[in-house]
Amino acid sequence: MDTDFSTSTLPYTVAVAVPIDYHLKFLEHFHQTLWLMIASGIIITGLMGWLAVRQGHAPLRNIVANIRGISANQLHTRLSSETMPAELTDLAVSFNAMLGRVEDTFQRLSNYAADIAHELRTPVTSLMTQTQVVLSQSRTLDEYREILYSNIEEYERMAQMIGDMLFLAKADNGLSKPSITEVNLADEVRAVFDYYDAWAEEQDISLVLTGDAVVSGDRLMLRRVLSNLLSNAIHHTSSGQAVRVHLERLENEGVVINFENPGAAIPPEHIPRLFDRFYRVDQSRQRNGEGAGLGLAIVKSIIDAHDGKIEVTSSAGRTRFRITLPISPRSAT
């Protein structure tokens, strides 16, 4: 029996085999290269980022290095704002300003400590010397009494100086707050005149008051201001002259107190420092009854506590202290 295969409908499958070893190796190599590139990219990116951050932080590191080098002997250090990035310029300027204030304060404290030591050394040395002299041999009762009276003067001078320094220390730390009451300045000036009248009469100096004014303030503090300024004026007024105090009420400025005395003009270079502690125009006049040089510093401190201001002018043989006080200081509210 014959069979016809030409008309058979059976399916045929053709299988073709091609070797792909080369492609597999290529993919494996590609994967290795890809991972190597990714790892290298991460490393390079991280390194570039580290370098960029380090370079960007270089000004900050310079600031830190300068700050680490600051000490009591290196307060003159300053940052160069010209070499700083724009983002850090304000920081450098603010840092320099802060350092300037610190340096100024430190210098003032150093000078203050030196002045205190100098001012206290003089009376202590005097007391020691007098005590050693009086004990070197027997003395009469009157001689012992005279030495004791002399010592009392030195003790009073030191007590006054210590009291003034404590007052200024409290004022610096905001511990000396005015006790606000109504103060008749004319009455206070007259009371101060009465206290210094004998001394002024002995020096043949007239005390003249004109005007009237009332303010809100601490009566004892303001009297101390008037007393210190009057004492200072009498010290520097020649015999036969007059110290004049004028009170005036100004509508917009408050109350003005003028202390005016004739005498040698104060050189202009000294005027800005008149209110510095222990400062004297004539440094050679250390112990002629003018005190330790704290009177005007106390005046300035009290006026500041009352939200006022004090100005000094000196020319044509006349010196004037002008005090302006508000009718009611802010500390009263």
GIJOWO-V70929 format. One line per field, one symbol per residue. phi: phi as a letter, one per 20 degrees, with the letter a starting at -180 (. if undefined). psi: psi as a letter, one per 30 degrees, with the letter a starting at -180 (. if undefined). Layout:
# GIJOWO-V70929
phi = ???
psi = ???
This chain:
# GIJOWO-V70929
phi = .eddefdfdffcdddddcfdgfffffffffffffffffffffffffffffffffffegffffffffffefbfecfefceeffeefgfdffffffffffffffffffffffffffffffffffffffffffffffefbfcffffffffffffgffffffffffffffffffffdmedefefbfceffffffffgffeffffffeldedcdcnbacceaeffffffgfffffffffgddffndcedccdbedfeeodddddcbfqffeggfegfdfeffmecfdffeecdnenendgfffgffffffemdbccccbalmcdcddddcffcfffee
psi = kkkjffgkgklkkjkkkkkgeeeeeeeeeeeeeeeeeeeeeeeeeeeeeeeeeeefgeeeeeeeeeeffkaffhffklkjfefklefgeeeeeeeeeeeeeeeeeeeeeeeeeeeeeeefeeeeeeeeeeeeeffflklleeeeeeeeeeeeeeeeeeeeeeeeeeeeeeeeggfikkjklkkjeeeeeeeeeeegeeeeeeghkkkkkklklklkajeeeeeeeeeeeeeeeeegklkfakkkkkkkjkeffbkkkkkkkllkkkkeffefgfgkkgkkejffiehgggaggfeeeeeeeeeefggalklkkjlhgkkkkjkkklejlfff.
